[in-house]
Amino acid sequence: MKRAITLSLAALFVLGMMSIAMAGEEKAGKDLHKIQGEIVKVDPDAKTLIVKQTPKDGGEPKEVTFGFDEKTLVMQNDKAATMTDLQAGLTITVVYRNVDGRDMAQQIVVARPKG
């Protein structure tokens, strides 16, 4: 009987901790945004990336500037890459969050070439 109560309390504890962790992940996920576009310019010295985004609804393209830092994850061809691997004309997806009024890239994924 004591063992069943102990196991039940342990299970409740684990479920409680999981729900707290999941709530934290949901909140962090709401801060993240994502856009797709074409690289216009990468400036490693200023740590900025300019992307031309063409809205899916056919609206006017707009340029969006992102900051990046050493924590920004860059992926190309399913492998880790660096900001120096990025060049104008590449199609990318940027996952970013607004930090102190500035859009900061968290992850950049280069699209595979068509063909």
DOZAZA-901485 format. One record per residue (C-alpha): residue number from 1; residue in one letter; x, y, z. Coordinates in steps of 0.1 Angstrom, whole numbers, plus 5000, padded with zeros to 4 digits. Layout:
DOZAZA-901485
- resi:resn:px:py:pz
- NUM:A:X:Y:Z
...
END
This chain:
DOZAZA-901485
- resi:resn:px:py:pz
- 1:M:5000:5000:5000
- 2:K:5028:5024:5009
- 3:R:5046:5016:4977
- 4:A:5014:5024:4956
- 5:I:5011:5058:4973
- 6:T:5048:5065:4968
- 7:L:5046:5056:4932
- 8:S:5014:5077:4927
- 9:L:5030:5108:4944
- 10:A:5062:5103:4922
- 11:A:5040:5102:4891
- 12:L:5021:5133:4901
- 13:F:5054:5151:4908
- 14:V:5068:5141:4873
- 15:L:5036:5152:4856
- 16:G:5036:5185:4874
- 17:M:5073:5192:4864
- 18:M:5065:5183:4828
- 19:S:5036:5207:4827
- 20:I:5057:5236:4841
- 21:A:5084:5228:4815
- 22:M:5059:5227:4787
- 23:A:5044:5260:4798
- 24:G:5078:5276:4797
- 25:E:5085:5263:4762
- 26:E:5051:5276:4749
- 27:K:5059:5311:4762
- 28:A:5094:5311:4746
- 29:G:5079:5298:4713
- 30:K:5055:5328:4712
- 31:D:5084:5352:4712
- 32:L:5098:5336:4680
- 33:H:5089:5348:4645
- 34:K:5098:5334:4611
- 35:I:5102:5348:4576
- 36:Q:5115:5336:4543
- 37:G:5133:5357:4518
- 38:E:5164:5364:4497
- 39:I:5196:5377:4512
- 40:V:5204:5412:4501
- 41:K:5235:5418:4522
- 42:V:5255:5403:4550
- 43:D:5277:5426:4570
- 44:P:5299:5406:4594
- 45:D:5315:5438:4609
- 46:A:5281:5454:4618
- 47:K:5267:5419:4625
- 48:T:5236:5426:4603
- 49:L:5218:5407:4577
- 50:I:5194:5423:4552
- 51:V:5167:5400:4537
- 52:K:5142:5409:4510
- 53:Q:5108:5393:4519
- 54:T:5081:5389:4493
- 55:P:5047:5386:4509
- 56:K:5027:5355:4499
- 57:D:4997:5376:4492
- 58:G:5015:5394:4463
- 59:G:5022:5426:4482
- 60:E:5052:5448:4478
- 61:P:5086:5432:4487
- 62:K:5102:5447:4518
- 63:E:5137:5446:4532
- 64:V:5141:5435:4568
- 65:T:5173:5439:4588
- 66:F:5183:5414:4614
- 67:G:5211:5415:4639
- 68:F:5231:5383:4647
- 69:D:5257:5372:4672
- 70:E:5278:5341:4680
- 71:K:5247:5323:4692
- 72:T:5230:5325:4658
- 73:L:5227:5290:4643
- 74:V:5233:5288:4606
- 75:M:5224:5257:4586
- 76:Q:5232:5249:4550
- 77:N:5227:5216:4533
- 78:D:5217:5200:4567
- 79:K:5251:5210:4581
- 80:A:5263:5238:4604
- 81:A:5276:5268:4585
- 82:T:5288:5303:4594
- 83:M:5277:5338:4585
- 84:T:5306:5340:4561
- 85:D:5290:5311:4541
- 86:L:5260:5333:4534
- 87:Q:5259:5355:4503
- 88:A:5235:5378:4485
- 89:G:5209:5359:4464
- 90:L:5205:5329:4486
- 91:T:5170:5320:4498
- 92:I:5168:5316:4535
- 93:T:5144:5312:4564
- 94:V:5151:5333:4595
- 95:V:5138:5325:4629
- 96:Y:5141:5356:4650
- 97:R:5130:5373:4682
- 98:N:5128:5410:4691
- 99:V:5154:5419:4717
- 100:D:5153:5455:4730
- 101:G:5136:5467:4699
- 102:R:5159:5449:4675
- 103:D:5151:5418:4654
- 104:M:5178:5393:4663
- 105:A:5183:5362:4642
- 106:Q:5182:5330:4663
- 107:Q:5185:5305:4634
- 108:I:5191:5309:4597
- 109:V:5184:5280:4573
- 110:V:5196:5282:4537
- 111:A:5170:5267:4512
- 112:R:5182:5239:4490
- 113:P:5188:5250:4454
- 114:K:5159:5241:4431
- 115:G:5167:5217:4403
END
